[in-house]
Amino acid sequence: MPTTHQITCTADDCDSYSLTAFLQPLAPAERATRHRRQVAADGWSDVEGRDYCPDHPVTMPAP
């Protein structure tokens, strides 16, 4: 069972990503929930299933 969870910024021309590794095996949903909670605290946002890094806030107009 994989013990990591990764998200990548959805903004065009952005290669930012966040990767979290877990020492104990967790169900995929629990890994995703814990990781998303932490990246939200770090300034990432999730809009309709799309992830945006702190450099590309959701309030930024789409090109």
PDBQT receptor file of N, H, CA, C and O in Angstrom, charges set to zero:
ATOM      1  N   MET A   1       0.851  -1.176   0.000  1.00  0.00    +0.000 N 
ATOM      2  CA  MET A   1       0.000   0.000   0.000  1.00  0.00    +0.000 C 
ATOM      3  C   MET A   1       0.898   1.242   0.000  1.00  0.00    +0.000 C 
ATOM      4  O   MET A   1       1.799   1.341   0.833  1.00  0.00    +0.000 OA
ATOM      5  N   PRO A   2       0.672   2.186  -0.914  1.00  0.00    +0.000 N 
ATOM      6  CA  PRO A   2       1.482   3.415  -0.927  1.00  0.00    +0.000 C 
ATOM      7  C   PRO A   2       1.294   4.202   0.365  1.00  0.00    +0.000 C 
ATOM      8  O   PRO A   2       0.209   4.204   0.948  1.00  0.00    +0.000 OA
ATOM      9  N   THR A   3       2.337   4.856   0.800  1.00  0.00    +0.000 N 
ATOM     10  H   THR A   3       3.218   4.854   0.327  1.00  0.00    +0.000 HD
ATOM     11  CA  THR A   3       2.259   5.647   2.030  1.00  0.00    +0.000 C 
ATOM     12  C   THR A   3       2.509   7.117   1.741  1.00  0.00    +0.000 C 
ATOM     13  O   THR A   3       2.975   7.849   2.614  1.00  0.00    +0.000 OA
ATOM     14  N   THR A   4       2.204   7.556   0.523  1.00  0.00    +0.000 N 
ATOM     15  H   THR A   4       1.826   6.961  -0.186  1.00  0.00    +0.000 HD
ATOM     16  CA  THR A   4       2.374   8.959   0.158  1.00  0.00    +0.000 C 
ATOM     17  C   THR A   4       1.096   9.496  -0.470  1.00  0.00    +0.000 C 
ATOM     18  O   THR A   4       0.240   8.736  -0.921  1.00  0.00    +0.000 OA
ATOM     19  N   HIS A   5       0.987  10.810  -0.490  1.00  0.00    +0.000 N 
ATOM     20  H   HIS A   5       1.683  11.427  -0.124  1.00  0.00    +0.000 HD
ATOM     21  CA  HIS A   5      -0.107  11.491  -1.176  1.00  0.00    +0.000 C 
ATOM     22  C   HIS A   5       0.480  12.744  -1.794  1.00  0.00    +0.000 C 
ATOM     23  O   HIS A   5       1.218  13.474  -1.132  1.00  0.00    +0.000 OA
ATOM     24  N   GLN A   6       0.163  13.005  -3.053  1.00  0.00    +0.000 N 
ATOM     25  H   GLN A   6      -0.437  12.413  -3.591  1.00  0.00    +0.000 HD
ATOM     26  CA  GLN A   6       0.719  14.162  -3.754  1.00  0.00    +0.000 C 
ATOM     27  C   GLN A   6      -0.399  14.948  -4.418  1.00  0.00    +0.000 C 
ATOM     28  O   GLN A   6      -1.354  14.377  -4.945  1.00  0.00    +0.000 OA
ATOM     29  N   ILE A   7      -0.260  16.280  -4.383  1.00  0.00    +0.000 N 
ATOM     30  H   ILE A   7       0.516  16.743  -3.955  1.00  0.00    +0.000 HD
ATOM     31  CA  ILE A   7      -1.123  17.148  -5.172  1.00  0.00    +0.000 C 
ATOM     32  C   ILE A   7      -0.231  18.069  -5.989  1.00  0.00    +0.000 C 
ATOM     33  O   ILE A   7       0.888  18.386  -5.584  1.00  0.00    +0.000 OA
ATOM     34  N   THR A   8      -0.728  18.489  -7.129  1.00  0.00    +0.000 N 
ATOM     35  H   THR A   8      -1.636  18.231  -7.458  1.00  0.00    +0.000 HD
ATOM     36  CA  THR A   8       0.008  19.361  -8.038  1.00  0.00    +0.000 C 
ATOM     37  C   THR A   8      -0.845  20.578  -8.337  1.00  0.00    +0.000 C 
ATOM     38  O   THR A   8      -2.063  20.462  -8.469  1.00  0.00    +0.000 OA
ATOM     39  N   CYS A   9      -0.227  21.742  -8.445  1.00  0.00    +0.000 N 
ATOM     40  H   CYS A   9       0.763  21.836  -8.337  1.00  0.00    +0.000 HD
ATOM     41  CA  CYS A   9      -0.953  22.976  -8.733  1.00  0.00    +0.000 C 
ATOM     42  C   CYS A   9      -1.599  22.876 -10.114  1.00  0.00    +0.000 C 
ATOM     43  O   CYS A   9      -0.978  22.406 -11.067  1.00  0.00    +0.000 OA
ATOM     44  N   THR A  10      -2.842  23.319 -10.212  1.00  0.00    +0.000 N 
ATOM     45  H   THR A  10      -3.347  23.702  -9.438  1.00  0.00    +0.000 HD
ATOM     46  CA  THR A  10      -3.597  23.252 -11.452  1.00  0.00    +0.000 C 
ATOM     47  C   THR A  10      -3.338  24.454 -12.355  1.00  0.00    +0.000 C 
ATOM     48  O   THR A  10      -3.674  24.415 -13.539  1.00  0.00    +0.000 OA
ATOM     49  N   ALA A  11      -2.754  25.506 -11.826  1.00  0.00    +0.000 N 
ATOM     50  H   ALA A  11      -2.481  25.537 -10.864  1.00  0.00    +0.000 HD
ATOM     51  CA  ALA A  11      -2.523  26.714 -12.623  1.00  0.00    +0.000 C 
ATOM     52  C   ALA A  11      -1.632  26.396 -13.822  1.00  0.00    +0.000 C 
ATOM     53  O   ALA A  11      -0.698  25.601 -13.722  1.00  0.00    +0.000 OA
ATOM     54  N   ASP A  12      -1.933  27.026 -14.953  1.00  0.00    +0.000 N 
ATOM     55  H   ASP A  12      -2.692  27.672 -15.035  1.00  0.00    +0.000 HD
ATOM     56  CA  ASP A  12      -1.127  26.833 -16.164  1.00  0.00    +0.000 C 
ATOM     57  C   ASP A  12       0.320  27.231 -15.897  1.00  0.00    +0.000 C 
ATOM     58  O   ASP A  12       0.580  28.200 -15.183  1.00  0.00    +0.000 OA
ATOM     59  N   ASP A  13       1.235  26.504 -16.454  1.00  0.00    +0.000 N 
ATOM     60  H   ASP A  13       1.024  25.717 -17.034  1.00  0.00    +0.000 HD
ATOM     61  CA  ASP A  13       2.673  26.785 -16.363  1.00  0.00    +0.000 C 
ATOM     62  C   ASP A  13       3.197  26.802 -14.929  1.00  0.00    +0.000 C 
ATOM     63  O   ASP A  13       4.173  27.495 -14.640  1.00  0.00    +0.000 OA
ATOM     64  N   CYS A  14       2.576  26.062 -14.044  1.00  0.00    +0.000 N 
ATOM     65  H   CYS A  14       1.784  25.499 -14.278  1.00  0.00    +0.000 HD
ATOM     66  CA  CYS A  14       3.058  25.963 -12.662  1.00  0.00    +0.000 C 
ATOM     67  C   CYS A  14       3.387  24.503 -12.385  1.00  0.00    +0.000 C 
ATOM     68  O   CYS A  14       2.566  23.616 -12.619  1.00  0.00    +0.000 OA
ATOM     69  N   ASP A  15       4.578  24.265 -11.893  1.00  0.00    +0.000 N 
ATOM     70  H   ASP A  15       5.245  24.986 -11.703  1.00  0.00    +0.000 HD
ATOM     71  CA  ASP A  15       4.970  22.890 -11.592  1.00  0.00    +0.000 C 
ATOM     72  C   ASP A  15       5.100  22.642 -10.086  1.00  0.00    +0.000 C 
ATOM     73  O   ASP A  15       5.780  21.706  -9.665  1.00  0.00    +0.000 OA
ATOM     74  N   SER A  16       4.448  23.479  -9.281  1.00  0.00    +0.000 N 
ATOM     75  H   SER A  16       3.896  24.239  -9.624  1.00  0.00    +0.000 HD
ATOM     76  CA  SER A  16       4.490  23.298  -7.830  1.00  0.00    +0.000 C 
ATOM     77  C   SER A  16       3.693  22.057  -7.440  1.00  0.00    +0.000 C 
ATOM     78  O   SER A  16       2.661  21.743  -8.033  1.00  0.00    +0.000 OA
ATOM     79  N   TYR A  17       4.197  21.373  -6.439  1.00  0.00    +0.000 N 
ATOM     80  H   TYR A  17       5.036  21.628  -5.958  1.00  0.00    +0.000 HD
ATOM     81  CA  TYR A  17       3.480  20.217  -5.928  1.00  0.00    +0.000 C 
ATOM     82  C   TYR A  17       3.768  20.063  -4.449  1.00  0.00    +0.000 C 
ATOM     83  O   TYR A  17       4.725  20.632  -3.923  1.00  0.00    +0.000 OA
ATOM     84  N   SER A  18       2.936  19.292  -3.792  1.00  0.00    +0.000 N 
ATOM     85  H   SER A  18       2.159  18.830  -4.219  1.00  0.00    +0.000 HD
ATOM     86  CA  SER A  18       3.135  18.984  -2.384  1.00  0.00    +0.000 C 
ATOM     87  C   SER A  18       3.040  17.475  -2.228  1.00  0.00    +0.000 C 
ATOM     88  O   SER A  18       2.107  16.847  -2.728  1.00  0.00    +0.000 OA
ATOM     89  N   LEU A  19       3.999  16.907  -1.540  1.00  0.00    +0.000 N 
ATOM     90  H   LEU A  19       4.757  17.417  -1.134  1.00  0.00    +0.000 HD
ATOM     91  CA  LEU A  19       4.060  15.467  -1.331  1.00  0.00    +0.000 C 
ATOM     92  C   LEU A  19       4.165  15.218   0.166  1.00  0.00    +0.000 C 
ATOM     93  O   LEU A  19       4.996  15.820   0.846  1.00  0.00    +0.000 OA
ATOM     94  N   THR A  20       3.329  14.339   0.670  1.00  0.00    +0.000 N 
ATOM     95  H   THR A  20       2.654  13.850   0.118  1.00  0.00    +0.000 HD
ATOM     96  CA  THR A  20       3.369  13.979   2.081  1.00  0.00    +0.000 C 
ATOM     97  C   THR A  20       3.569  12.478   2.187  1.00  0.00    +0.000 C 
ATOM     98  O   THR A  20       2.905  11.705   1.496  1.00  0.00    +0.000 OA
ATOM     99  N   ALA A  21       4.480  12.070   3.050  1.00  0.00    +0.000 N 
ATOM    100  H   ALA A  21       5.019  12.698   3.611  1.00  0.00    +0.000 HD
ATOM    101  CA  ALA A  21       4.722  10.647   3.306  1.00  0.00    +0.000 C 
ATOM    102  C   ALA A  21       4.220  10.311   4.705  1.00  0.00    +0.000 C 
ATOM    103  O   ALA A  21       4.358  11.107   5.634  1.00  0.00    +0.000 OA
ATOM    104  N   PHE A  22       3.649   9.145   4.841  1.00  0.00    +0.000 N 
ATOM    105  H   PHE A  22       3.537   8.498   4.087  1.00  0.00    +0.000 HD
ATOM    106  CA  PHE A  22       3.106   8.699   6.118  1.00  0.00    +0.000 C 
ATOM    107  C   PHE A  22       3.884   7.478   6.596  1.00  0.00    +0.000 C 
ATOM    108  O   PHE A  22       4.194   6.583   5.810  1.00  0.00    +0.000 OA
ATOM    109  N   LEU A  23       4.194   7.446   7.872  1.00  0.00    +0.000 N 
ATOM    110  H   LEU A  23       3.942   8.173   8.511  1.00  0.00    +0.000 HD
ATOM    111  CA  LEU A  23       4.946   6.326   8.436  1.00  0.00    +0.000 C 
ATOM    112  C   LEU A  23       4.067   5.111   8.683  1.00  0.00    +0.000 C 
ATOM    113  O   LEU A  23       4.546   3.977   8.648  1.00  0.00    +0.000 OA
ATOM    114  N   GLN A  24       2.800   5.337   8.928  1.00  0.00    +0.000 N 
ATOM    115  H   GLN A  24       2.411   6.258   8.957  1.00  0.00    +0.000 HD
ATOM    116  CA  GLN A  24       1.875   4.237   9.153  1.00  0.00    +0.000 C 
ATOM    117  C   GLN A  24       0.927   4.135   7.960  1.00  0.00    +0.000 C 
ATOM    118  O   GLN A  24       0.490   5.152   7.422  1.00  0.00    +0.000 OA
ATOM    119  N   PRO A  25       0.613   2.918   7.553  1.00  0.00    +0.000 N 
ATOM    120  CA  PRO A  25      -0.322   2.755   6.440  1.00  0.00    +0.000 C 
ATOM    121  C   PRO A  25      -1.684   3.336   6.800  1.00  0.00    +0.000 C 
ATOM    122  O   PRO A  25      -2.200   3.105   7.894  1.00  0.00    +0.000 OA
ATOM    123  N   LEU A  26      -2.253   4.085   5.876  1.00  0.00    +0.000 N 
ATOM    124  H   LEU A  26      -1.834   4.272   4.987  1.00  0.00    +0.000 HD
ATOM    125  CA  LEU A  26      -3.582   4.654   6.051  1.00  0.00    +0.000 C 
ATOM    126  C   LEU A  26      -4.397   4.368   4.803  1.00  0.00    +0.000 C 
ATOM    127  O   LEU A  26      -3.846   4.138   3.727  1.00  0.00    +0.000 OA
ATOM    128  N   ALA A  27      -5.689   4.384   4.951  1.00  0.00    +0.000 N 
ATOM    129  H   ALA A  27      -6.138   4.571   5.825  1.00  0.00    +0.000 HD
ATOM    130  CA  ALA A  27      -6.563   4.246   3.791  1.00  0.00    +0.000 C 
ATOM    131  C   ALA A  27      -6.361   5.458   2.885  1.00  0.00    +0.000 C 
ATOM    132  O   ALA A  27      -6.067   6.546   3.380  1.00  0.00    +0.000 OA
ATOM    133  N   PRO A  28      -6.511   5.297   1.575  1.00  0.00    +0.000 N 
ATOM    134  CA  PRO A  28      -6.298   6.417   0.651  1.00  0.00    +0.000 C 
ATOM    135  C   PRO A  28      -7.100   7.672   1.015  1.00  0.00    +0.000 C 
ATOM    136  O   PRO A  28      -6.583   8.785   0.919  1.00  0.00    +0.000 OA
ATOM    137  N   ALA A  29      -8.332   7.502   1.422  1.00  0.00    +0.000 N 
ATOM    138  H   ALA A  29      -8.752   6.599   1.501  1.00  0.00    +0.000 HD
ATOM    139  CA  ALA A  29      -9.153   8.663   1.777  1.00  0.00    +0.000 C 
ATOM    140  C   ALA A  29      -8.582   9.394   2.982  1.00  0.00    +0.000 C 
ATOM    141  O   ALA A  29      -8.601  10.625   3.022  1.00  0.00    +0.000 OA
ATOM    142  N   GLU A  30      -8.077   8.660   3.962  1.00  0.00    +0.000 N 
ATOM    143  H   GLU A  30      -8.062   7.660   3.930  1.00  0.00    +0.000 HD
ATOM    144  CA  GLU A  30      -7.505   9.281   5.158  1.00  0.00    +0.000 C 
ATOM    145  C   GLU A  30      -6.200  10.007   4.815  1.00  0.00    +0.000 C 
ATOM    146  O   GLU A  30      -5.954  11.099   5.328  1.00  0.00    +0.000 OA
ATOM    147  N   ARG A  31      -5.356   9.415   3.949  1.00  0.00    +0.000 N 
ATOM    148  H   ARG A  31      -5.556   8.528   3.532  1.00  0.00    +0.000 HD
ATOM    149  CA  ARG A  31      -4.134  10.097   3.512  1.00  0.00    +0.000 C 
ATOM    150  C   ARG A  31      -4.489  11.410   2.835  1.00  0.00    +0.000 C 
ATOM    151  O   ARG A  31      -3.889  12.445   3.127  1.00  0.00    +0.000 OA
ATOM    152  N   ALA A  32      -5.457  11.372   1.937  1.00  0.00    +0.000 N 
ATOM    153  H   ALA A  32      -5.944  10.531   1.700  1.00  0.00    +0.000 HD
ATOM    154  CA  ALA A  32      -5.857  12.577   1.201  1.00  0.00    +0.000 C 
ATOM    155  C   ALA A  32      -6.407  13.638   2.145  1.00  0.00    +0.000 C 
ATOM    156  O   ALA A  32      -6.078  14.816   2.013  1.00  0.00    +0.000 OA
ATOM    157  N   THR A  33      -7.234  13.235   3.087  1.00  0.00    +0.000 N 
ATOM    158  H   THR A  33      -7.502  12.277   3.195  1.00  0.00    +0.000 HD
ATOM    159  CA  THR A  33      -7.827  14.183   4.031  1.00  0.00    +0.000 C 
ATOM    160  C   THR A  33      -6.748  14.857   4.874  1.00  0.00    +0.000 C 
ATOM    161  O   THR A  33      -6.752  16.079   5.021  1.00  0.00    +0.000 OA
ATOM    162  N   ARG A  34      -5.841  14.087   5.417  1.00  0.00    +0.000 N 
ATOM    163  H   ARG A  34      -5.838  13.094   5.297  1.00  0.00    +0.000 HD
ATOM    164  CA  ARG A  34      -4.768  14.661   6.248  1.00  0.00    +0.000 C 
ATOM    165  C   ARG A  34      -3.863  15.583   5.438  1.00  0.00    +0.000 C 
ATOM    166  O   ARG A  34      -3.480  16.655   5.906  1.00  0.00    +0.000 OA
ATOM    167  N   HIS A  35      -3.526  15.163   4.229  1.00  0.00    +0.000 N 
ATOM    168  H   HIS A  35      -3.837  14.292   3.849  1.00  0.00    +0.000 HD
ATOM    169  CA  HIS A  35      -2.643  15.978   3.397  1.00  0.00    +0.000 C 
ATOM    170  C   HIS A  35      -3.328  17.282   3.016  1.00  0.00    +0.000 C 
ATOM    171  O   HIS A  35      -2.719  18.347   3.115  1.00  0.00    +0.000 OA
ATOM    172  N   ARG A  36      -4.572  17.219   2.587  1.00  0.00    +0.000 N 
ATOM    173  H   ARG A  36      -5.067  16.354   2.507  1.00  0.00    +0.000 HD
ATOM    174  CA  ARG A  36      -5.292  18.436   2.186  1.00  0.00    +0.000 C 
ATOM    175  C   ARG A  36      -5.460  19.394   3.366  1.00  0.00    +0.000 C 
ATOM    176  O   ARG A  36      -5.399  20.610   3.186  1.00  0.00    +0.000 OA
ATOM    177  N   ARG A  37      -5.666  18.867   4.548  1.00  0.00    +0.000 N 
ATOM    178  H   ARG A  37      -5.715  17.879   4.694  1.00  0.00    +0.000 HD
ATOM    179  CA  ARG A  37      -5.780  19.713   5.737  1.00  0.00    +0.000 C 
ATOM    180  C   ARG A  37      -4.467  20.472   5.968  1.00  0.00    +0.000 C 
ATOM    181  O   ARG A  37      -4.485  21.662   6.280  1.00  0.00    +0.000 OA
ATOM    182  N   GLN A  38      -3.332  19.784   5.815  1.00  0.00    +0.000 N 
ATOM    183  H   GLN A  38      -3.318  18.817   5.561  1.00  0.00    +0.000 HD
ATOM    184  CA  GLN A  38      -2.037  20.418   6.026  1.00  0.00    +0.000 C 
ATOM    185  C   GLN A  38      -1.715  21.432   4.938  1.00  0.00    +0.000 C 
ATOM    186  O   GLN A  38      -1.243  22.527   5.246  1.00  0.00    +0.000 OA
ATOM    187  N   VAL A  39      -1.959  21.098   3.669  1.00  0.00    +0.000 N 
ATOM    188  H   VAL A  39      -2.342  20.209   3.418  1.00  0.00    +0.000 HD
ATOM    189  CA  VAL A  39      -1.622  22.048   2.611  1.00  0.00    +0.000 C 
ATOM    190  C   VAL A  39      -2.535  23.269   2.668  1.00  0.00    +0.000 C 
ATOM    191  O   VAL A  39      -2.125  24.361   2.274  1.00  0.00    +0.000 OA
ATOM    192  N   ALA A  40      -3.756  23.104   3.148  1.00  0.00    +0.000 N 
ATOM    193  H   ALA A  40      -4.090  22.218   3.468  1.00  0.00    +0.000 HD
ATOM    194  CA  ALA A  40      -4.642  24.263   3.330  1.00  0.00    +0.000 C 
ATOM    195  C   ALA A  40      -4.030  25.208   4.355  1.00  0.00    +0.000 C 
ATOM    196  O   ALA A  40      -4.075  26.426   4.184  1.00  0.00    +0.000 OA
ATOM    197  N   ALA A  41      -3.458  24.653   5.416  1.00  0.00    +0.000 N 
ATOM    198  H   ALA A  41      -3.421  23.663   5.555  1.00  0.00    +0.000 HD
ATOM    199  CA  ALA A  41      -2.791  25.480   6.429  1.00  0.00    +0.000 C 
ATOM    200  C   ALA A  41      -1.567  26.182   5.839  1.00  0.00    +0.000 C 
ATOM    201  O   ALA A  41      -1.160  27.239   6.322  1.00  0.00    +0.000 OA
ATOM    202  N   ASP A  42      -0.983  25.590   4.793  1.00  0.00    +0.000 N 
ATOM    203  H   ASP A  42      -1.314  24.732   4.401  1.00  0.00    +0.000 HD
ATOM    204  CA  ASP A  42       0.190  26.184   4.132  1.00  0.00    +0.000 C 
ATOM    205  C   ASP A  42      -0.184  27.162   3.020  1.00  0.00    +0.000 C 
ATOM    206  O   ASP A  42       0.699  27.709   2.359  1.00  0.00    +0.000 OA
ATOM    207  N   GLY A  43      -1.480  27.390   2.807  1.00  0.00    +0.000 N 
ATOM    208  H   GLY A  43      -2.198  26.946   3.344  1.00  0.00    +0.000 HD
ATOM    209  CA  GLY A  43      -1.900  28.367   1.810  1.00  0.00    +0.000 C 
ATOM    210  C   GLY A  43      -2.421  27.801   0.507  1.00  0.00    +0.000 C 
ATOM    211  O   GLY A  43      -2.793  28.568  -0.381  1.00  0.00    +0.000 OA
ATOM    212  N   TRP A  44      -2.463  26.482   0.359  1.00  0.00    +0.000 N 
ATOM    213  H   TRP A  44      -2.161  25.859   1.081  1.00  0.00    +0.000 HD
ATOM    214  CA  TRP A  44      -3.029  25.876  -0.847  1.00  0.00    +0.000 C 
ATOM    215  C   TRP A  44      -4.546  25.978  -0.782  1.00  0.00    +0.000 C 
ATOM    216  O   TRP A  44      -5.123  26.041   0.304  1.00  0.00    +0.000 OA
ATOM    217  N   SER A  45      -5.183  25.995  -1.935  1.00  0.00    +0.000 N 
ATOM    218  H   SER A  45      -4.714  25.944  -2.817  1.00  0.00    +0.000 HD
ATOM    219  CA  SER A  45      -6.646  26.014  -1.972  1.00  0.00    +0.000 C 
ATOM    220  C   SER A  45      -7.145  24.936  -2.918  1.00  0.00    +0.000 C 
ATOM    221  O   SER A  45      -6.461  24.554  -3.867  1.00  0.00    +0.000 OA
ATOM    222  N   ASP A  46      -8.346  24.456  -2.644  1.00  0.00    +0.000 N 
ATOM    223  H   ASP A  46      -8.902  24.767  -1.873  1.00  0.00    +0.000 HD
ATOM    224  CA  ASP A  46      -8.984  23.411  -3.437  1.00  0.00    +0.000 C 
ATOM    225  C   ASP A  46     -10.332  23.946  -3.888  1.00  0.00    +0.000 C 
ATOM    226  O   ASP A  46     -11.221  24.172  -3.066  1.00  0.00    +0.000 OA
ATOM    227  N   VAL A  47     -10.487  24.147  -5.186  1.00  0.00    +0.000 N 
ATOM    228  H   VAL A  47      -9.765  23.963  -5.854  1.00  0.00    +0.000 HD
ATOM    229  CA  VAL A  47     -11.740  24.653  -5.733  1.00  0.00    +0.000 C 
ATOM    230  C   VAL A  47     -12.264  23.641  -6.734  1.00  0.00    +0.000 C 
ATOM    231  O   VAL A  47     -11.651  23.395  -7.772  1.00  0.00    +0.000 OA
ATOM    232  N   GLU A  48     -13.398  23.066  -6.409  1.00  0.00    +0.000 N 
ATOM    233  H   GLU A  48     -13.896  23.266  -5.565  1.00  0.00    +0.000 HD
ATOM    234  CA  GLU A  48     -14.050  22.090  -7.282  1.00  0.00    +0.000 C 
ATOM    235  C   GLU A  48     -13.091  20.991  -7.712  1.00  0.00    +0.000 C 
ATOM    236  O   GLU A  48     -13.069  20.592  -8.876  1.00  0.00    +0.000 OA
ATOM    237  N   GLY A  49     -12.297  20.504  -6.758  1.00  0.00    +0.000 N 
ATOM    238  H   GLY A  49     -12.315  20.828  -5.812  1.00  0.00    +0.000 HD
ATOM    239  CA  GLY A  49     -11.378  19.410  -7.043  1.00  0.00    +0.000 C 
ATOM    240  C   GLY A  49     -10.101  19.816  -7.742  1.00  0.00    +0.000 C 
ATOM    241  O   GLY A  49      -9.323  18.954  -8.151  1.00  0.00    +0.000 OA
ATOM    242  N   ARG A  50      -9.869  21.099  -7.889  1.00  0.00    +0.000 N 
ATOM    243  H   ARG A  50     -10.501  21.799  -7.557  1.00  0.00    +0.000 HD
ATOM    244  CA  ARG A  50      -8.635  21.596  -8.500  1.00  0.00    +0.000 C 
ATOM    245  C   ARG A  50      -7.794  22.249  -7.414  1.00  0.00    +0.000 C 
ATOM    246  O   ARG A  50      -8.297  23.041  -6.618  1.00  0.00    +0.000 OA
ATOM    247  N   ASP A  51      -6.521  21.915  -7.388  1.00  0.00    +0.000 N 
ATOM    248  H   ASP A  51      -6.112  21.271  -8.035  1.00  0.00    +0.000 HD
ATOM    249  CA  ASP A  51      -5.621  22.414  -6.352  1.00  0.00    +0.000 C 
ATOM    250  C   ASP A  51      -4.781  23.566  -6.883  1.00  0.00    +0.000 C 
ATOM    251  O   ASP A  51      -4.304  23.531  -8.018  1.00  0.00    +0.000 OA
ATOM    252  N   TYR A  52      -4.604  24.591  -6.047  1.00  0.00    +0.000 N 
ATOM    253  H   TYR A  52      -4.991  24.620  -5.125  1.00  0.00    +0.000 HD
ATOM    254  CA  TYR A  52      -3.809  25.765  -6.407  1.00  0.00    +0.000 C 
ATOM    255  C   TYR A  52      -2.810  26.048  -5.297  1.00  0.00    +0.000 C 
ATOM    256  O   TYR A  52      -3.165  26.060  -4.118  1.00  0.00    +0.000 OA
ATOM    257  N   CYS A  53      -1.554  26.277  -5.683  1.00  0.00    +0.000 N 
ATOM    258  H   CYS A  53      -1.266  26.268  -6.640  1.00  0.00    +0.000 HD
ATOM    259  CA  CYS A  53      -0.505  26.563  -4.714  1.00  0.00    +0.000 C 
ATOM    260  C   CYS A  53      -0.650  27.993  -4.187  1.00  0.00    +0.000 C 
ATOM    261  O   CYS A  53      -1.421  28.775  -4.743  1.00  0.00    +0.000 OA
ATOM    262  N   PRO A  54       0.073  28.342  -3.132  1.00  0.00    +0.000 N 
ATOM    263  CA  PRO A  54      -0.021  29.688  -2.568  1.00  0.00    +0.000 C 
ATOM    264  C   PRO A  54       0.352  30.793  -3.562  1.00  0.00    +0.000 C 
ATOM    265  O   PRO A  54      -0.101  31.929  -3.415  1.00  0.00    +0.000 OA
ATOM    266  N   ASP A  55       1.174  30.474  -4.575  1.00  0.00    +0.000 N 
ATOM    267  H   ASP A  55       1.541  29.552  -4.695  1.00  0.00    +0.000 HD
ATOM    268  CA  ASP A  55       1.541  31.486  -5.576  1.00  0.00    +0.000 C 
ATOM    269  C   ASP A  55       0.430  31.746  -6.585  1.00  0.00    +0.000 C 
ATOM    270  O   ASP A  55       0.496  32.716  -7.339  1.00  0.00    +0.000 OA
ATOM    271  N   HIS A  56      -0.587  30.893  -6.608  1.00  0.00    +0.000 N 
ATOM    272  H   HIS A  56      -0.641  30.105  -5.995  1.00  0.00    +0.000 HD
ATOM    273  CA  HIS A  56      -1.705  31.040  -7.550  1.00  0.00    +0.000 C 
ATOM    274  C   HIS A  56      -3.017  30.929  -6.778  1.00  0.00    +0.000 C 
ATOM    275  O   HIS A  56      -3.728  29.929  -6.880  1.00  0.00    +0.000 OA
ATOM    276  N   PRO A  57      -3.325  31.959  -6.011  1.00  0.00    +0.000 N 
ATOM    277  CA  PRO A  57      -4.552  31.916  -5.212  1.00  0.00    +0.000 C 
ATOM    278  C   PRO A  57      -5.793  31.861  -6.089  1.00  0.00    +0.000 C 
ATOM    279  O   PRO A  57      -5.784  32.325  -7.229  1.00  0.00    +0.000 OA
ATOM    280  N   VAL A  58      -6.843  31.297  -5.553  1.00  0.00    +0.000 N 
ATOM    281  H   VAL A  58      -6.851  30.920  -4.627  1.00  0.00    +0.000 HD
ATOM    282  CA  VAL A  58      -8.094  31.138  -6.282  1.00  0.00    +0.000 C 
ATOM    283  C   VAL A  58      -8.671  32.475  -6.700  1.00  0.00    +0.000 C 
ATOM    284  O   VAL A  58      -9.376  32.546  -7.707  1.00  0.00    +0.000 OA
ATOM    285  N   THR A  59      -8.395  33.526  -5.966  1.00  0.00    +0.000 N 
ATOM    286  H   THR A  59      -7.822  33.468  -5.149  1.00  0.00    +0.000 HD
ATOM    287  CA  THR A  59      -8.948  34.835  -6.279  1.00  0.00    +0.000 C 
ATOM    288  C   THR A  59      -8.327  35.432  -7.535  1.00  0.00    +0.000 C 
ATOM    289  O   THR A  59      -8.825  36.428  -8.059  1.00  0.00    +0.000 OA
ATOM    290  N   MET A  60      -7.236  34.829  -8.027  1.00  0.00    +0.000 N 
ATOM    291  H   MET A  60      -6.831  34.020  -7.601  1.00  0.00    +0.000 HD
ATOM    292  CA  MET A  60      -6.593  35.299  -9.244  1.00  0.00    +0.000 C 
ATOM    293  C   MET A  60      -7.481  34.989 -10.441  1.00  0.00    +0.000 C 
ATOM    294  O   MET A  60      -7.946  33.857 -10.577  1.00  0.00    +0.000 OA
ATOM    295  N   PRO A  61      -7.730  35.969 -11.318  1.00  0.00    +0.000 N 
ATOM    296  CA  PRO A  61      -8.577  35.674 -12.470  1.00  0.00    +0.000 C 
ATOM    297  C   PRO A  61      -7.920  34.656 -13.420  1.00  0.00    +0.000 C 
ATOM    298  O   PRO A  61      -6.706  34.657 -13.622  1.00  0.00    +0.000 OA
ATOM    299  N   ALA A  62      -8.748  33.810 -13.979  1.00  0.00    +0.000 N 
ATOM    300  H   ALA A  62      -9.735  33.809 -13.814  1.00  0.00    +0.000 HD
ATOM    301  CA  ALA A  62      -8.236  32.830 -14.943  1.00  0.00    +0.000 C 
ATOM    302  C   ALA A  62      -7.809  33.538 -16.217  1.00  0.00    +0.000 C 
ATOM    303  O   ALA A  62      -8.455  34.500 -16.634  1.00  0.00    +0.000 OA
ATOM    304  N   PRO A  63      -6.723  33.075 -16.846  1.00  0.00    +0.000 N 
ATOM    305  CA  PRO A  63      -6.240  33.733 -18.080  1.00  0.00    +0.000 C 
ATOM    306  C   PRO A  63      -7.180  33.507 -19.248  1.00  0.00    +0.000 C 
ATOM    307  O   PRO A  63      -6.923  33.990 -20.350  1.00  0.00    +0.000 OA
TER     308      PRO A  63
